[in-house]
Structure formats: C-alpha cells, structure tokens
Amino acid sequence: MVVATHDRAGRLRRLLDALEEQAAPASDFEVVIVDDASTDQTPEVIAGATASSPLTVRSCRLARNSGPAVARNAGIEISTAPILAFIDDDCVPDADWLAAGVAGLERGGDIFVVGRTAVPPDQVHLTREPYSRSLTVDSAEFFETCNIFYRRADIEAVGGFDDALRTGEDTDLGHRVRDELGRRPVFEPAALVYHDVRAGSLRDALADTAKWVDLPGVLRKHPITRSEYLHHGVFWKRSHPTAILAMAGIALSPLRWFSLVAVLPWVRHRMLVEPRAPGLRRRLGSLPGVFLIDVTEIVTMIRGGIRYRRFIL
C-alpha cells in the first residue's frame, strides 16, 4: 500500500498501529510511505517503524513539498506489489480493510475497487460544527485515494497520477483507468476506513477551500464529468447560484437598498436546504462565515477556470 504524508507525525503513527492490527498477515503486504518534505517528527516516526514494526516498511522523502500526486507517484515507483492500496495519513482502517479490498479486486480482472469511508464514531459530534470538513464515501463515484485499490499494471498503463494537479488528482486517475482501459469501478463496503473530521476555524475552512483551484483542470481533461459533478453543469456546489445572486444584491445595495432582498434565497438555502450547523441559533450565527466560504468557493472556481480555460462557478 502507498501512504503520502506531510506534517502529520502523530496521525501517521496511529495509522501504522492500525495497519499492524490488520487481519491480513503482515508478511502479505508492504507499507510504502512517502514523506512529502515534512517539518515535524515524521522522519522519526518512519525510522522507528522501519526499525521495529512487524510491517515491511519502505519509504522515501521528497526534498520539497510537491503535493499528493507527486508523492504517490514516488511511492508507486519504489513499491513492489502487483496490487496497490491507497490510504491517507489521517485515516484509520478497519481490521478487515486490506483483506476486503484485495478480495474485492480479485473478483474480476477488469475492475478497481473503492472502499467505504466513514466518520469515526467518536468524531461525529464534530461534524455539527459549521466550519468542519468531513469525508464519507458510499459509492464508486469520485475515486478517493483515502481508500482505493488498483492493479499496479493499470496505474502504470495510464502513466500514474497527474503531477500538475494538487487536488482532484485521485478523481482524474480513476477516470483515466476507467475510460482509457475500460476498467469498472466497484464499491466494496467491507473495505472500511475511518477518516478524521477537520473541525477547524473559519480561516482553516477558507484556506482548505482555496486549494481546490485545480478542479476545473480535472473537468477539462474529462468534459463528460460536468453533468456528473456540477450542479446544472455549471456550479460546483448547489448553494452557488443563490450565493451569486446574494453577492449581486450586496454589490448593488449602496445604489438601491432594496436589492438586499436578493440575499434571501441564499439565506433560505443555508437555513433549510443545506444548513452547516444544527439549531436555529447556530445556523443564524454561522451565516456570515458560511457566506464567506461560498464566495471563496466561487472565486476559487473562477481562478481555476481562467487557469484551465473552463467556465465553472
């Protein structure tokens, strides 16, 4: 399996502990760790695992932080296994994860397997925070590399991850394996991974949102996915049409105060359709921050659209 890591020494140690508890015998798999130029104790964690863990640990360190695509490609290069399982450093696999994913892959020669990703039971309460970010996967749709299984030959046949993408590189790879090689993505719920909830501040959420500037690049490479992934083929999120209307109303309000009525559809959407927090008071209190997130998402898509010459809002 391949793990790309950056500045998450504690979580990496936790992941390695969970991998030692896999039902699959440790002698049946190797763990390839790529340190993407971490500045914390990650090198020491890797060295300790290499020296004392029952796992077969192989590793390399990148000289500069290059992003997950570059790191995972480096991991693929030094790995030796015919099956490549990918998991993130902020995840904890169920004990049967590896065995279930490999068993799912071995059911057919023309498939790759997406496992189930869930919120850790002890972190469910964090998802109620208005600026938290969580990931759940219950279908083979976006091909998230926090929990996916490929045949090595298939990844090599399409040239690996696209080094130019810092976000969306996993979705891009899945589409190339599917479309160029005719492989079928299959969802395997028994291959379960728990993914940490990121319950940070508004500033953290805004910074995380701005990283998605490469998403239009994925859609440029795979135009057919516009109808699959975009709301009405144009908007990244369902909240964006009303957010744009609200932005226009706010911009016009110095000239015509009544233009602020244009904010109401967005307020309704965020209060009733896609609320970011439970409870009336918390929803109302979080509206300014949630609006900033929606605006940042739209601006990020415009920036990416200019870079990749694709119109997305």
Buried (B, 14 or more C-beta within 10 A) or exposed (E): BBBBBBBBBEBBBBBBEBBEEBEBEBEEBBBBBBBBBBEBBBBEBBEBBBEEBEBBBBBBBBEEBBBBBBBBBBBBEBBEBEBBBBBBBBBBBBBBBBBBBBBBBEEEEEBBBBBBBBBBEEBEEBBBBBBBBBBEBEEBBBBBBBBBBBBBEBBEBBEBBBBEBBBBBBBBBBBBBBEEBEBEBBBBBBBBBBBBBBBBEBEBBBEBBEEBBBBBBBBBBBEEBBEEBBEEEEBBBEBBBBBBBBBEBBEBBEEEEEBEEBBEBBBEBBBEEEBBBEEEEBBEEBBEBBBBBBBBBBBBBBBBBEEBEBEBB
